[in-house]
Amino acid sequence: MKSIRLRSPSKINLFLRVLGKRPDGYHEIETLFQEIDIADEIVMKQMDTGTQLRVIGVPELQTDDNIIFKALKWLETLSGRRFDVEIELRKKIPVAAGLGGGSSNAAATILGIKNLFDLDWLDLDAIIPLTAAIGADVPFFFHGGAAIGEGIGEKLTSVFIEQSDDILLVNPGFPVSTARIFGEVSKTLTGEMRPGILRRLYKESRDPRSFLYNDLQTVAERLHPSISSVVGALRGLGIENPLMSGSGPTVFGFVDRETHDSQFSDFPKSWRVILTRPVKKGVTID
C-alpha cells in the first residue's frame, strides 16, 4: 500500500489582539504568526477498509474527537468520496499549549490525503481559506514562515521578520482550554469592534521585540497562576518581555545561541523546556 510521511510544524504568536466578538460567535483578531522548528511527524498509509489513528507519545489523543478526523471528514465532504487510511502521529509539540499542534496536524492531514490519493484536481490555493472551518489557525500552516493573521486568523499576509536569536519555549505541563480563555476575554469586550493596530506597528519596525503583545495573557495568568511563575522565571534569566503564545500556557522569549541547558536546572521538573528557532516551511512532505 502507498504511504507518505509529513512534517507538521508549530507556531508562536508574536502579537495577538482581540478586536471584538462577531455575530457568528467567533472573535475578530489580529495576530502575527511565526512558524518554529519543533514539529510532529505523521505517516499515512492507504487502507482497504476503515481509518485508524495511532498517536505515539500521547495515546489519549486516539479518539474520534481528534482534529485529524475532523479534517478527514471535511475533505471527504468536499470531495464526495471516502479515504481509508492508517495514520500514525508522533507527537513532539505539547498538547493544548498555544502552539497550534492540532491545527497543524489538520493541515498535514489534508496535504497528505491530496498526495496519497493523487487528488490532482484539488486546488490547495482555493481551499486553504476554507480550512478555517476546521480550525482558525489551520490555513496558516499551509503557508508557514511569518504572517499577519486577520479575521479569525485565516486572512493571511506573509511578512518578513528581523530575527536572528533562538526562541526559548517553556510549557508548564498542563493543557489550557482556548474556549474558556476567549470566553473570559469576551466579558471585557464592548459591543464595538476595535480598530487594528498591528499593520501600523509592523510598518514602524520589523523587529518583533518592539511590539510583543498578547491580549489573552492577563486572563490566562489569572486562571492559571503557574503561567505567571513561568514568566517570572524567564525574566529571572534576563529575558525581556516573556510572552505567552496563543491561549497558553506556553511562554516564550528570545535568547542568544549560547544559551545552555544548565541555565534551566532550577526549573520545576514538570516544565518542558524547548530551544527552537524560526523557520519558513509550513506543512511539508518528507
C-alpha positions as a printed Julia matrix, in Angstrom:
286×3 Matrix{Float64}:
   0.0    0.0    0.0
   1.16   3.54  -0.77
   2.38   5.63   2.19
   3.51   9.18   2.83
   5.42  10.95   5.62
   4.74  14.55   6.61
   6.23  17.23   8.82
   3.58  19.02  10.91
   5.11  22.2   12.45
   4.18  24.51  15.32
   3.9   28.27  15.75
   4.05  31.07  18.26
   2.07  34.3   18.26
   4.39  37.3   18.44
   1.36  39.55  18.71
  -2.28  38.76  19.44
  -5.04  41.3   19.97
  -8.8   40.65  20.21
 -10.76  43.28  18.32
 -14.27  42.14  19.2
 -16.85  39.36  19.04
 -18.57  38.67  15.74
 -22.25  37.84  15.22
 -21.25  34.26  14.33
 -19.73  33.8   17.8
 -16.1   33.9   16.66
 -13.67  36.58  17.75
 -12.14  39.05  15.32
  -8.4   39.19  15.99
  -5.15  40.49  14.62
  -2.09  38.34  15.18
   1.45  37.8   13.99
   2.21  34.12  13.47
   5.76  32.78  13.44
   6.45  29.17  12.49
   9.06  27.41  14.65
  11.01  24.24  14.02
   9.52  21.86  16.6
   7.24  19.57  14.6
   5.11  16.44  14.83
   5.65  13.59  12.38
   2.75  11.97  10.54
   2.84   8.79   8.47
  -0.23   7.98   6.37
  -0.87   4.7    4.56
  -3.71   3.69   2.28
  -6.02   1.03   3.75
  -8.56  -1.29   2.14
 -11.28  -0.54   4.68
 -11.67   1.87   7.58
  -9.45   4.51   9.11
  -7.15   4.06  12.09
  -5.27   6.62  14.14
  -2.31   5.76  16.36
  -0.69   8.52  18.44
   2.82   7.79  19.65
   3.59   9.51  22.94
   0.08  10.76  23.73
  -2.28   7.77  23.34
  -5.16   9.69  24.95
  -5.42  11.61  21.66
  -6.53   8.42  19.89
 -10.2    9.43  19.96
 -12.89  10.3   17.43
 -12.62  13.92  18.64
  -9.08  14.3   17.29
  -8.96  17.18  14.8
  -7.31  14.83  12.31
 -10.67  13.06  11.93
 -12.42  16.42  11.6
 -10.05  17.36   8.76
 -10.53  13.98   7.12
 -14.34  14.22   7.24
 -14.19  17.8    5.94
 -12.16  16.69   2.94
 -14.42  13.7    2.32
 -17.45  16.01   2.24
 -15.65  18.41  -0.1
 -14.54  15.69  -2.5
 -17.58  13.43  -2.26
 -15.54  10.3   -1.61
 -14.15   8.27   1.28
 -10.49   7.96   2.21
  -9.47   4.87   4.18
  -6.11   5.46   5.81
  -3.87   4.37   8.64
  -2.42   7.43  10.38
   0.49   7.34  12.78
   1.07  10.6   14.62
   4.29  11.03  16.56
   3.67  13.95  18.94
   6.54  16.3   19.69
   4.53  19.5   20.06
   2.99  19.95  23.53
  -0.8   19.44  23.52
  -3.27  22.32  24.1
  -0.26  24.58  24.59
  -0.91  27.6   22.36
   1.49  26.27  19.72
  -1.05  25.19  17.1
  -0.21  21.49  17.09
  -3.76  20.33  16.4
  -4.35  22.84  13.6
  -1.02  21.86  12.07
  -2.0   18.17  12.19
  -5.24  19.03  10.38
  -3.36  20.88   7.63
  -0.92  17.99   7.27
  -3.81  15.54   7.0
  -5.3   17.47   4.07
  -1.95  17.75   2.29
  -1.27  14.07   2.93
  -4.63  12.88   1.58
  -4.25  15.06  -1.52
  -0.92  13.44  -2.35
  -1.65   9.93  -1.1
  -4.77   9.62  -3.27
  -3.44  11.68  -6.21
  -6.12  14.38  -5.97
  -4.63  16.49  -8.75
  -7.93  18.33  -9.2
  -7.78  19.67  -5.62
  -6.54  23.28  -5.81
  -4.88  24.0   -2.47
  -4.81  27.75  -3.07
  -8.58  27.68  -3.47
  -9.38  25.56  -0.44
  -6.83  26.85   2.09
  -9.04  29.76   3.25
 -11.94  27.32   3.62
  -9.97  25.13   6.05
 -10.64  27.74   8.75
 -13.91  25.82   9.19
 -11.77  23.07  10.75
  -9.76  25.44  12.97
  -8.92  29.13  12.76
  -5.15  28.5   12.62
  -5.28  25.72  10.01
  -4.75  27.99   6.94
  -1.52  29.41   8.4
   0.22  26.04   8.43
  -0.04  25.68   4.66
   1.98  28.93   4.39
   4.33  28.81   7.38
   7.04  31.39   7.96
   5.77  34.66   9.41
   2.34  36.06   8.59
  -0.13  38.62   9.82
  -3.46  36.92  10.53
  -6.72  38.86  10.47
 -10.4   37.94  10.62
 -10.4   34.9   12.91
  -6.77  34.38  11.89
  -7.49  32.92   8.45
  -6.85  36.08   6.39
  -3.09  35.86   5.95
  -0.41  38.23   4.72
   3.12  36.85   4.58
   5.65  39.24   6.13
   9.36  39.48   6.81
  10.56  39.48  10.42
  14.05  40.52  11.5
  15.03  37.76  13.88
  18.35  36.04  14.46
  18.09  34.75  18.03
  16.75  31.38  19.12
  13.39  31.1   20.86
  13.07  29.52  24.29
   9.73  27.82  24.97
   8.64  26.85  28.46
   5.48  24.81  28.83
   4.34  24.37  32.46
   2.95  20.92  31.81
  -0.82  21.32  31.73
  -3.35  21.99  28.95
  -5.41  25.16  28.64
  -8.89  25.48  27.14
  -8.88  28.03  24.33
 -12.67  28.32  24.55
 -12.5   29.18  28.25
  -9.83  31.83  27.75
 -11.76  33.52  24.95
 -14.95  33.23  27.0
 -13.35  35.2   29.82
 -11.94  37.78  27.41
 -15.43  38.24  25.92
 -16.63  39.55  29.28
 -14.27  42.51  28.93
 -15.32  43.47  25.4
 -17.66  46.28  24.48
 -20.14  45.89  21.67
 -17.97  47.84  19.26
 -15.18  46.39  17.14
 -11.77  47.88  17.95
  -9.61  49.13  15.07
  -6.49  47.14  14.28
  -3.01  48.46  15.05
  -0.72  45.59  14.04
  -0.11  46.7   10.46
   0.97  50.13  11.66
   3.31  48.6   14.24
   4.8   46.29  11.61
   5.47  49.23   9.27
   7.31  51.02  12.08
   9.56  48.06  12.92
  10.35  44.61  11.57
  11.76  43.6   14.97
   9.02  41.75  16.92
  10.67  42.65  20.23
   9.34  46.16  19.74
   5.69  45.1   19.8
   5.39  41.73  21.58
   1.84  41.56  22.97
  -0.93  39.1   23.83
  -4.43  40.2   24.87
  -5.12  36.74  26.32
  -2.2   36.62  28.72
  -3.7   38.56  31.64
  -6.8   36.34  31.69
  -4.74  33.15  31.33
  -2.42  34.14  34.18
  -5.4   34.87  36.43
  -6.95  31.46  35.71
  -3.6   29.62  35.79
  -1.11  31.31  38.15
   1.61  28.86  37.08
   1.87  30.84  33.84
   2.93  33.86  35.91
   5.58  31.67  37.52
   6.99  30.78  34.09
   7.03  34.45  33.07
   8.89  35.3   36.27
  11.41  32.52  35.77
  12.22  33.72  32.26
  12.62  37.28  33.47
  15.0   35.89  36.07
  17.17  34.65  33.21
  17.34  38.19  31.88
  14.79  37.64  29.11
  12.9   40.83  28.33
   9.12  40.69  27.97
   8.44  36.92  28.02
   5.18  36.36  26.15
   2.51  33.68  26.23
   1.73  32.12  22.85
  -1.9   31.93  21.74
  -4.22  30.98  24.58
  -1.32  29.45  26.5
   0.06  28.12  28.64
   3.42  28.04  26.78
   5.58  31.13  27.35
   8.48  32.1   25.1
  11.37  34.52  24.99
  14.27  35.36  22.7
  17.69  34.04  23.72
  21.15  34.07  22.16
  22.53  30.9   20.62
  24.92  30.3   23.51
  22.06  29.52  25.9
  22.89  26.31  27.76
  20.7   23.68  29.43
  22.35  24.4   32.8
  20.51  27.73  32.92
  17.23  25.85  33.35
  18.4   23.4   36.0
  16.34  25.08  38.74
  13.09  24.94  36.77
  10.41  22.54  38.09
  10.66  19.09  36.55
   7.06  19.4   35.29
   8.08  22.25  32.99
   9.05  21.31  29.46
  11.86  23.48  28.11
  12.42  23.62  24.34
  15.02  25.63  22.49
  13.78  26.31  18.97
  14.16  28.77  16.12
  12.01  30.42  13.44
  11.62  28.62  10.1
   9.69  29.02   6.87
   8.44  25.67   5.68
   4.79  25.07   6.57
   3.45  21.52   6.41
   5.69  19.52   4.12
   6.04  16.03   2.7
   9.32  14.46   3.8
